């Protein structure tokens, strides 16, 4: 069949374009909220059904749309924000390309009711699959209400890839949290399935809103920071080093009021926190970065979540200065950096800046910069067998017919000592065995927790004093949706009102942990992120996280009795060759392996 060039139909073109803007219900909610804010709204009401998968309704008290322009609002590239190409470089509003409403209408059924301020009546327009069904005059309050239903009915392939209702609602709540943080003057009321999940009043300062949106615990550990570099002005809040999370989901960057994800700013944050925060821990922060509109390109991504800076070095330096100065002012970090200029004068700092800027400018347009190792290809070690797993053996050797022979028991090995406070070295006949103490203990705890949960055994340890944790609205919803699964894992939580939960018990195997820190890590590592596809997968991930937190860590010297106990546990633990993450728990080297390493064969 001969392929001929043809112009796509408007319906197909609209749905393809919609795919760039409308990825999931949260994308629809984001566009509607930004439209409402651009209309000078001070009050927003949001209603979600089934996490936004069934319906989304957003009502505002903004300027409204003139009756003669209601239908025009759903035509692609119809906008009141720009008139010429030059206007693109002076954008101060959220939306400007005229793609949001037509994109939403092409994949769902949309009803919009709007009345302009001081007008006698309003208008109602209904579209289904991008086609206008009704436009009529109607009596209604000032402002605009947009109802979106039958979401993705016209693109079933997209609908098939939606996550669970709770996951989609969590994504919607995260959008609402960003809006609430960026607009302290806004009143916001959110209901989900008939239940109020968020009510945010008008406040004058962002610090007054942090407790409502991110939780009281986060707000209590935050300090204010600010900095200025050239035309760049930064104002925000960061957590002290003693309060951190296991990932970067607590990063909220707003550039001229617009939420963005930016690797350059993230890199600068960790440069500022260098030496004061544990490895693989990340702060929670809210940054408001203001600069002239012509110095930032907001048109590099269809969803406008990425931007491109004209002077990225100024941004980097401003972020580092704000973080370092803020941390240096606190008693917990007094003396680490006396002044922000001290870190910027450090040669290692200049090297980090140059590397970050080089990576930042590797690509242009809508593609996200990708960080690659600047060290080049790793040299091949002459001790490759020690690290690539080629020396790995199963302690249970196989006969010719494939059956297993009884292997060496860990308890029968001769303990030689500990290397690097992390690896246990044993000898057994003509074998040398090296155990990763953390990986081995992690597998032991994981199998114990999983076995107890399968037997529905009660392995909980009640806390003498229950822990109270204040959460963000999205985190609170995550806990409620997973409450039964957490109970199976020995974690008893109860709603305590106002986005607060009460932790009453944790698994007895984990009593050496800080309950509050454990609960916070539970949110960031296990419940958040929208990657859990099933109850079984959530349980598995939860058990792995619990085992990892409870296992003995590296840099911990074990006594002889503790080593003996670990070996005895390993002898009775199934799948003990790896930790739950798949990393080796032990390596075994035969005499022939050692001879090869010493060039004796």
C-alpha positions in Angstrom: 0.0 0.0 0.0 1.4 3.4 -1.0 1.6 5.9 1.9 0.3 9.3 0.9 0.7 12.6 2.8 -2.7 13.8 4.2 -3.8 16.4 6.6 -5.2 14.9 9.8 -8.8 15.5 10.7 -9.4 18.2 13.3 -10.7 15.5 15.7 -7.5 13.4 15.5 -5.3 16.5 15.6 -7.1 17.8 18.7 -6.7 14.5 20.5 -3.1 14.2 19.7 -2.5 17.8 21.0 -4.5 17.0 24.1 -2.2 14.1 24.9 0.6 16.7 25.5 -1.5 18.7 27.9 -4.0 16.3 29.5 -2.1 13.2 30.9 -4.5 12.3 33.7 -7.3 13.9 35.8 -4.8 15.9 37.8 -3.7 17.6 34.5 -7.3 18.7 33.9 -7.6 20.0 37.4 -4.4 21.9 37.0 -5.5 23.7 33.8 -8.9 24.6 35.3 -7.4 26.0 38.5 -4.8 28.1 36.6 -7.6 29.5 34.3 -9.5 30.4 37.4 -6.5 32.2 39.0 -5.8 34.1 35.7 -9.4 35.3 35.9 -8.6 37.1 39.2 -10.5 34.7 41.4 -10.2 34.9 45.2 -12.4 31.9 46.0 -12.2 28.4 44.5 -14.4 25.4 45.1 -13.3 22.0 43.8 -15.3 18.8 43.7 -13.8 15.4 42.8 -15.6 12.2 42.2 -13.7 8.9 42.2 -10.4 10.7 42.5 -11.2 12.9 39.5 -11.6 9.8 37.2 -15.4 10.2 37.1 -15.8 14.0 37.3 -14.1 17.2 38.2 -15.9 20.5 38.9 -14.1 23.8 39.6 -16.1 27.0 40.5 -14.6 30.4 40.9 -15.6 34.0 41.6 -13.5 35.5 38.9 -14.1 37.9 36.0 -16.3 35.4 34.0 -16.5 35.2 30.2 -18.5 37.5 28.0 -21.6 35.7 26.4 -20.2 36.4 22.9 -16.9 34.7 23.7 -18.0 31.5 25.5 -17.9 29.4 22.4 -14.7 31.0 21.2 -12.9 29.9 24.5 -13.0 26.3 23.2 -11.3 27.0 19.9 -7.7 26.0 19.8 -5.2 28.9 20.2 -7.9 31.3 21.3 -6.4 33.4 24.0 -6.7 36.8 25.6 -3.1 36.7 27.0 -1.0 37.4 23.9 -1.4 39.3 20.8 2.1 39.1 19.2 5.2 37.0 19.3 6.9 39.6 21.6 4.2 39.0 24.2 5.5 35.4 24.7 8.6 36.8 26.3 6.7 38.8 28.9 4.3 36.2 30.2 3.0 36.8 33.7 -0.1 34.6 33.7 -0.4 30.8 34.0 -2.1 30.1 30.7 -1.5 31.9 27.4 -1.5 29.4 24.5 -5.2 28.7 24.4 -4.8 25.0 24.5 -6.3 24.0 27.9 -10.0 24.1 27.3 -10.0 22.7 23.8 -7.7 19.9 24.9 -9.9 18.9 27.8 -13.1 19.1 25.6 -11.5 16.8 23.0 -11.2 13.9 25.5 -14.2 14.4 27.8 -17.6 16.0 28.2 -17.4 19.6 29.4 -20.1 22.0 30.7 -19.1 25.6 31.4 -21.4 28.1 33.0 -20.0 31.7 33.2 -21.3 35.1 34.0 -19.2 38.3 33.6 -19.1 40.7 36.5 -22.0 43.1 36.5 -23.7 41.3 33.6 -27.4 40.6 34.0 -27.2 37.0 32.8 -24.6 34.3 32.0 -24.0 31.6 29.4 -24.0 27.8 29.4 -22.0 25.8 26.8 -21.8 22.0 26.6 -19.2 20.2 24.5 -18.7 16.4 24.0 -15.6 15.2 22.3 -14.7 18.7 21.2 -18.0 19.3 19.5 -20.4 22.0 20.7 -23.8 20.7 21.7 -25.4 23.6 23.4 -24.8 27.4 23.9 -27.6 29.2 25.8 -28.3 32.1 28.0 -28.7 31.2 31.7 -29.1 32.8 35.1 -26.0 32.1 37.3 -23.7 33.6 39.8 -20.8 35.8 38.8 -17.7 33.8 37.9 -17.2 30.5 36.1 -18.0 26.9 36.8 -16.5 24.1 34.7 -17.7 20.5 35.0 -15.7 17.7 33.3 -17.3 14.3 33.0 -16.9 11.1 30.9 -13.1 11.7 31.2 -11.1 9.9 28.5 -14.2 8.2 27.1 -13.2 9.4 23.6 -9.7 8.0 24.1 -10.1 4.6 25.8 -6.4 3.8 25.3 -5.6 6.7 27.7 -8.3 5.7 30.1 -6.8 2.2 30.3 -3.6 3.6 31.7 -5.1 5.4 34.6 -4.0 4.3 38.1 -6.2 3.4 41.0 -8.8 5.9 42.3 -6.7 6.6 45.4 -3.6 7.2 43.3 -5.3 9.6 40.9 -6.9 11.5 43.9 -3.4 11.8 45.4 -2.1 13.4 42.2 -5.1 15.8 42.3 -4.4 16.7 45.9 -0.7 17.4 45.0 -1.9 19.9 42.4 -4.1 21.6 45.0 -1.3 21.7 47.5 0.9 23.6 44.9 -1.9 26.1 44.1 -2.5 26.6 47.8 1.2 27.3 48.5 1.6 29.6 45.5 -1.4 31.8 46.3 -1.8 32.7 50.0 -4.5 35.2 49.1 -6.8 32.4 47.7 -9.6 30.7 49.6 -9.8 27.1 48.6 -12.5 24.5 49.5 -12.1 20.9 48.2 -14.5 18.0 48.5 -14.0 14.4 47.3 -16.9 12.0 47.0 -19.0 14.3 49.2 -16.4 14.6 52.0 -14.5 17.8 52.6 -10.8 17.0 52.3 -9.2 20.5 52.3 -10.3 24.0 53.4 -7.7 26.7 53.1 -8.6 30.3 54.3 -7.1 33.5 53.0 -3.8 34.4 54.7 -1.3 37.3 54.3 1.9 35.3 54.6 3.0 31.9 53.1 4.3 30.9 56.6 0.7 31.0 57.9 -0.3 28.5 55.2 2.5 26.0 55.6 0.9 24.2 58.6 -2.4 23.9 56.8 -1.0 22.6 53.6 2.2 20.7 54.5 1.3 19.8 58.1 2.3 21.2 61.5 5.3 19.0 61.9 6.9 20.3 58.7 6.0 24.0 59.5 7.6 23.7 63.0 10.9 22.6 61.5 11.1 25.3 58.9 13.2 28.5 58.7 12.8 31.5 56.4 15.4 32.2 53.8 15.9 34.9 51.2 18.6 36.0 48.8 19.1 38.3 45.8 21.5 38.0 42.8 21.3 40.4 40.0 17.6 40.5 38.8 16.8 37.3 40.7 15.0 37.5 44.0 14.4 34.4 46.2 12.1 34.1 49.2 11.1 30.9 50.9 11.2 28.4 53.7 13.4 25.4 54.2 13.6 22.6 56.8 16.5 22.4 59.3 18.9 19.5 58.6 17.5 17.4 61.5 14.2 17.1 59.6 14.4 15.4 56.2 12.7 12.9 53.9 13.9 10.0 51.8 13.1 11.6 48.4 12.6 15.0 46.7 8.8 15.1 46.7 9.0 17.9 49.3 10.6 20.3 46.7 8.2 23.1 45.8 9.8 25.6 43.3 7.7 28.5 42.1 9.2 30.7 39.3 7.2 33.9 39.0 4.3 32.1 40.8 4.4 29.1 38.5 5.3 25.6 39.9 8.2 24.1 38.0 10.5 21.1 38.2 14.0 22.1 37.6 17.2 20.0 37.9 19.4 23.1 38.2 17.6 24.3 41.3 17.5 20.8 42.8 21.3 20.5 42.3 21.8 23.9 43.9 19.7 22.9 46.9 21.9 19.9 47.7 25.0 22.0 47.2 23.7 24.3 49.9 22.8 21.4 52.3 26.2 19.7 51.7 27.9 18.6 54.9 24.8 19.2 57.1 22.3 16.6 55.9 22.7 12.8 55.9 23.4 11.0 52.6 20.3 10.1 50.7 18.1 12.4 52.8 16.4 15.5 51.3 14.9 18.6 52.8 11.4 20.0 52.4 11.4 23.5 51.0 9.2 26.1 49.3 11.0 28.6 47.0 9.5 31.6 45.3 11.9 32.8 42.7 11.0 36.1 41.0 12.8 37.5 38.0 11.9 39.6 34.9 9.6 37.6 32.6 11.9 38.2 29.7 14.7 36.3 31.6 12.8 33.0 31.8 11.2 31.0 28.9 8.0 29.3 30.1 7.1 28.0 26.7 9.5 25.0 26.6 7.0 22.4 27.8 3.3 21.8 26.9 2.2 21.5 30.5 4.5 24.4 31.4 6.2 22.6 34.3 9.7 23.2 33.0 11.3 26.5 32.2 14.6 27.7 30.7 16.6 30.5 32.4 18.6 33.1 30.5 21.1 33.4 33.3 21.2 30.0 35.1 24.3 30.9 37.0 22.5 33.7 38.8 19.7 31.2 39.7 22.2 28.7 41.0 24.2 31.2 43.1 21.0 32.7 44.5 19.6 29.3 45.7 22.9 28.3 47.3 23.3 31.6 49.1 19.7 31.4 50.4 20.2 27.9 51.7 23.6 28.4 53.2 22.7 31.7 54.9 19.5 30.2 56.3 21.2 27.1 57.7 24.2 29.2 59.0 21.8 31.4 61.0 20.5 28.4 63.0 22.2 27.2 66.1 22.2 23.6 64.9 24.6 24.4 62.1 26.5 27.3 63.7 30.1 27.4 62.6 29.7 25.1 59.5 29.5 28.1 57.2 30.1 31.5 58.7 29.0 33.3 55.6 27.6 32.3 52.2 30.7 33.7 50.6 32.8 31.0 52.2 31.2 28.2 50.3 31.2 30.1 47.0 34.9 30.7 47.4 35.6 27.0 47.8 37.1 25.5 44.6 34.9 22.4 44.9 31.9 24.7 44.8 33.0 26.3 41.6 33.6 22.9 40.1 30.1 21.8 41.0 28.6 24.9 39.5 30.4 24.4 36.2 29.3 20.8 36.0 25.7 21.7 36.8 25.6 24.5 34.2 27.3 22.3 31.6 24.6 19.6 32.1 21.9 22.2 32.1 22.8 23.5 28.7 23.3 20.1 27.1 19.8 20.2 25.7 17.4 22.9 24.8 13.6 23.1 24.2 11.2 20.8 26.1 13.7 18.0 26.9 14.8 17.7 30.5 18.5 17.9 31.1 19.9 14.5 32.0 22.7 14.2 34.5 25.4 11.8 33.3 28.6 11.0 35.2 31.3 13.4 34.3 34.0 10.9 35.3 33.8 9.1 31.9 33.9 5.3 31.6 35.0 3.5 34.7 38.4 1.8 34.5 38.5 -1.9 34.5 39.8 -3.2 37.8 42.2 -6.1 38.0 40.0 -7.4 40.8 36.9 -7.6 38.6 36.0 -10.9 40.1 35.4 -9.4 43.5 32.8 -6.9 42.3 31.0 -8.2 39.2 29.5 -11.3 40.9 31.6 -13.7 38.9 32.8 -15.2 42.1 29.3 -15.6 43.5 28.4 -19.1 44.4 25.4 -20.7 46.0 26.2 -22.4 49.2 24.0 -25.3 48.1 26.0 -27.0 45.3 24.2 -29.1 42.7 24.8 -32.7 41.7 24.9 -33.8 38.1 21.2 -34.4 38.0 20.5 -30.9 39.3 19.4 -31.9 42.8 20.8 -29.9 45.7 23.4 -31.2 48.1 23.5 -30.0 51.7 25.7 -26.9 51.6 27.8 -25.3 54.3 25.8 -23.9 57.1 26.6 -20.3 58.1 26.7 -21.4 61.7 29.5 -23.8 60.9 31.7 -21.2 59.3 34.7 -19.8 61.2 34.3 -16.0 61.8 37.4 -14.1 60.9 36.4 -10.5 61.4 34.6 -7.5 60.1 35.8 -5.2 57.3 34.7 -1.6 57.0 32.1 -2.1 59.7 29.9 -3.5 57.0 31.1 -6.9 55.8 31.6 -10.1 57.8 34.3 -12.4 56.6 34.2 -16.2 57.2 36.2 -19.3 56.2 34.9 -22.7 55.7 37.2 -25.4 54.4 38.3 -24.2 50.9 35.8 -21.4 50.8 35.8 -17.8 51.8 32.4 -16.3 52.6 31.7 -12.5 52.8 28.3 -11.4 54.2 26.8 -7.9 53.8 25.5 -7.5 57.3 22.7 -5.0 56.2 21.5 -7.0 53.2 21.5 -10.3 55.2 19.6 -8.8 58.2 17.2 -7.1 55.8 16.3 -10.4 54.2 15.8 -12.0 57.6 13.5 -9.2 58.8 11.6 -9.2 55.5 10.8 -12.9 55.6 9.8 -12.7 59.3 7.4 -9.8 58.6 5.9 -11.4 55.5 5.4 -14.8 57.3 3.7 -13.1 60.3 1.4 -11.1 58.0 0.5 -14.3 56.0 -0.4 -16.1 59.2 -2.2 -13.0 60.4 -0.1 -13.3 63.6 -0.2 -10.3 66.0 3.4 -9.1 66.0 2.6 -5.5 66.9 4.2 -3.6 69.7 2.0 -1.0 71.3 3.6 2.4 71.8 3.6 3.6 75.4 2.8 7.0 74.2 1.1 7.2 70.8 2.7 9.4 68.2 0.7 12.2 66.6 1.8 13.2 63.1 0.4 16.2 61.2 0.3 15.6 57.5 -0.5 17.4 54.3 -3.9 16.7 52.8 -2.6 14.4 50.1 -0.5 12.4 52.6 -3.6 12.1 54.9 -5.6 10.7 52.1 -2.8 8.2 51.3 -2.9 6.9 54.9 -6.6 6.5 55.0 -6.6 4.6 51.7 -3.9 2.2 53.0 -5.2 1.9 56.6 -6.2 -1.8 56.4 -3.0 -2.8 54.6 -0.9 -1.0 57.2 -2.8 -2.9 60.0 -1.8 -6.2 58.4 1.8 -5.1 58.6 1.5 -4.4 62.3 1.0 -0.6 62.0 -2.0 0.8 63.7 -3.0 4.3 62.8 -6.2 6.2 63.5 -7.5 9.5 62.0 -7.1 12.2 64.6 -8.8 15.0 62.7 -7.5 18.0 60.7 -5.1 15.9 58.5 -3.6 14.3 61.6 -3.1 10.6 62.4 -2.3 8.8 65.6 0.3 6.0 65.5 -0.6 3.5 68.1 1.7 0.5 67.3 4.5 -0.7 65.1 5.9 -4.1 64.4 7.9 -5.4 67.4 10.9 -6.0 65.1 11.2 -2.3 64.5 11.0 -0.9 68.1 14.5 0.5 67.8 13.3 3.1 65.3 11.9 6.5 65.9 8.1 6.0 65.4 7.6 9.5 64.0 10.5 9.3 61.5 9.3 5.9 60.5 5.8 7.1 59.8 7.1 10.0 57.8 9.3 7.8 55.7 6.4 5.5 55.2 4.6 8.3 53.4 7.5 9.4 51.2 8.9 6.0 50.3 5.9 3.7 50.2 2.6 5.4 49.9 3.5 8.4 47.7 4.4 8.5 44.0 1.5 6.8 42.3 3.4 3.7 41.3 1.6 1.1 43.4 -0.6 -1.0 41.1 -2.2 -3.4 43.5 -2.7 -4.3 47.1 -0.2 -7.1 46.8 2.4 -4.8 45.4 1.8 -2.2 48.2 2.2 -4.9 50.8 5.4 -6.1 49.3 6.9 -2.6 49.1 5.8 -1.8 52.6 7.4 -5.0 54.0 10.7 -4.2 52.1 10.7 -0.6 53.5 10.1 -1.9 57.0 12.9 -4.5 56.8 15.3 -1.9 55.4 14.6 0.6 58.2 14.9 -2.1 60.9 18.0 -3.9 59.6 21.4 -3.2 61.1 23.2 -0.6 59.1 26.7 -0.3 57.7 29.3 1.4 60.0 27.9 -0.6 62.9 30.3 -2.9 64.6 28.8 -6.2 65.6 29.7 -8.3 68.6 30.7 -11.9 68.3 27.3 -12.9 69.8 25.5 -10.7 67.3 27.4 -12.3 64.4 26.6 -15.8 65.7 22.9 -14.9 66.0 22.9 -13.5 62.4 24.4 -16.7 61.1 21.8 -18.8 62.9 19.0 -16.7 61.4 20.5 -17.0 57.9 20.5 -20.8 58.1 16.7 -20.8 58.5 15.8 -17.9 56.2 14.5 -18.7 52.7 15.8 -16.9 49.7 18.8 -15.7 51.7 21.1 -15.2 48.7 19.8 -11.7 48.2 18.2 -8.9 50.1 14.6 -7.9 49.2 15.9 -5.3 46.7 17.8 -8.0 44.8 21.4 -7.2 46.0 23.6 -10.0 47.1 23.5 -10.8 50.8 26.7 -12.8 50.6 29.5 -13.9 48.2 31.3 -17.2 48.2 34.8 -17.6 46.8 36.3 -21.1 46.2 40.0 -21.7 46.6 40.2 -21.7 42.8 38.7 -18.2 42.7 41.3 -16.9 45.1 44.1 -18.6 43.2 43.0 -16.8 40.0 43.0 -13.5 41.8 46.5 -14.0 42.9 47.6 -15.2 39.4 48.4 -18.7 40.7 46.6 -20.6 37.9 
